[in-house]
Amino acid sequence: MKKENLKQKAYNIIKSKIVNCEYLPNTFLNESILMEEINSSRTPIREALNKLEQENLVTIMPKKGVIVSELSINEINMIYQVRHSIEPYIIRTSGEDIDKQSLKRMYATIIDHMDKEGAAKFYQVDDDFHRFIVSSSNNKYFLQMMDYIYNQMQRMRILSGNKVDQRLKQTQEEHLNIIKLLIEHKIEEAAMSMCNHLDNSKKAALSSILM
């Protein structure tokens, strides 16, 4: 296998295990064990780890090793600070141009899953909604940054036990309200509704981590 393919394979495997919490926060990663698990030489592993450090999923400490990045209260605060800066801004600047038929389809998808059980599917629809909003900006840098953030969101959900509670229902209702406002061309109200939604999501994330 070519070096680049081995690097990508190593990156994909390690990233998946971090995002899905098979490698827990603050866990040291052993290069020799990774080499054995992935059936790779040391160089592709190190290149993959360097890329994951750029995405804030690991921290490489000289002479100490590689550690899976933590998910602290400070990290959660920073994640939502970025989301607050980007998502309402995108609605304000691109909301009017979002295809209304696409919005209606998204609305219908959320409605279709409101009474169904299962946190995994809920979170998929949740991610799809936010990625849909971010993609309306047609800004590849926003998309890249939000992809990094959604990786951290997945870790939060797993560490909190994927709690299925009243917050999930509230989230769906908040999404529907944002979409409704966009369809009605109430852009500023939609942006403010997104701010409120992110505030509520942040409170829930902090609560789940602290429990």
ChimeraX attribute file (.defattr): number of C-alpha atoms within 10 A of each C-alpha:
attribute: neighborCount
match mode: 1-to-1
recipient: residues
	/A:1	6
	/A:2	6
	/A:3	12
	/A:4	11
	/A:5	11
	/A:6	20
	/A:7	21
	/A:8	15
	/A:9	18
	/A:10	25
	/A:11	21
	/A:12	13
	/A:13	14
	/A:14	23
	/A:15	22
	/A:16	14
	/A:17	12
	/A:18	22
	/A:19	20
	/A:20	18
	/A:21	17
	/A:22	12
	/A:23	18
	/A:24	18
	/A:25	19
	/A:26	14
	/A:27	14
	/A:28	17
	/A:29	17
	/A:30	11
	/A:31	16
	/A:32	12
	/A:33	10
	/A:34	18
	/A:35	17
	/A:36	11
	/A:37	12
	/A:38	16
	/A:39	13
	/A:40	18
	/A:41	17
	/A:42	14
	/A:43	13
	/A:44	21
	/A:45	24
	/A:46	19
	/A:47	17
	/A:48	20
	/A:49	24
	/A:50	18
	/A:51	16
	/A:52	22
	/A:53	17
	/A:54	11
	/A:55	18
	/A:56	16
	/A:57	23
	/A:58	24
	/A:59	20
	/A:60	18
	/A:61	9
	/A:62	7
	/A:63	6
	/A:64	8
	/A:65	12
	/A:66	21
	/A:67	20
	/A:68	21
	/A:69	22
	/A:70	17
	/A:71	18
	/A:72	14
	/A:73	14
	/A:74	10
	/A:75	13
	/A:76	19
	/A:77	15
	/A:78	13
	/A:79	18
	/A:80	17
	/A:81	14
	/A:82	13
	/A:83	18
	/A:84	17
	/A:85	11
	/A:86	16
	/A:87	21
	/A:88	24
	/A:89	19
	/A:90	19
	/A:91	25
	/A:92	16
	/A:93	14
	/A:94	17
	/A:95	25
	/A:96	16
	/A:97	12
	/A:98	17
	/A:99	12
	/A:100	17
	/A:101	10
	/A:102	12
	/A:103	20
	/A:104	15
	/A:105	11
	/A:106	19
	/A:107	19
	/A:108	12
	/A:109	13
	/A:110	19
	/A:111	14
	/A:112	10
	/A:113	14
	/A:114	13
	/A:115	9
	/A:116	10
	/A:117	10
	/A:118	11
	/A:119	16
	/A:120	13
	/A:121	12
	/A:122	20
	/A:123	16
	/A:124	11
	/A:125	17
	/A:126	17
	/A:127	16
	/A:128	13
	/A:129	21
	/A:130	14
	/A:131	16
	/A:132	16
	/A:133	19
	/A:134	22
	/A:135	17
	/A:136	18
	/A:137	21
	/A:138	11
	/A:139	11
	/A:140	11
	/A:141	10
	/A:142	15
	/A:143	17
	/A:144	11
	/A:145	14
	/A:146	21
	/A:147	15
	/A:148	16
	/A:149	19
	/A:150	16
	/A:151	18
	/A:152	23
	/A:153	19
	/A:154	18
	/A:155	19
	/A:156	22
	/A:157	19
	/A:158	14
	/A:159	17
	/A:160	15
	/A:161	11
	/A:162	16
	/A:163	13
	/A:164	13
	/A:165	9
	/A:166	8
	/A:167	13
	/A:168	18
	/A:169	13
	/A:170	14
	/A:171	17
	/A:172	20
	/A:173	16
	/A:174	18
	/A:175	20
	/A:176	20
	/A:177	18
	/A:178	23
	/A:179	24
	/A:180	17
	/A:181	17
	/A:182	23
	/A:183	20
	/A:184	12
	/A:185	15
	/A:186	16
	/A:187	20
	/A:188	17
	/A:189	16
	/A:190	24
	/A:191	22
	/A:192	16
	/A:193	19
	/A:194	23
	/A:195	18
	/A:196	15
	/A:197	20
	/A:198	20
	/A:199	15
	/A:200	15
	/A:201	17
	/A:202	17
	/A:203	12
	/A:204	14
	/A:205	19
	/A:206	17
	/A:207	12
	/A:208	16
	/A:209	16
	/A:210	10
	/A:211	6
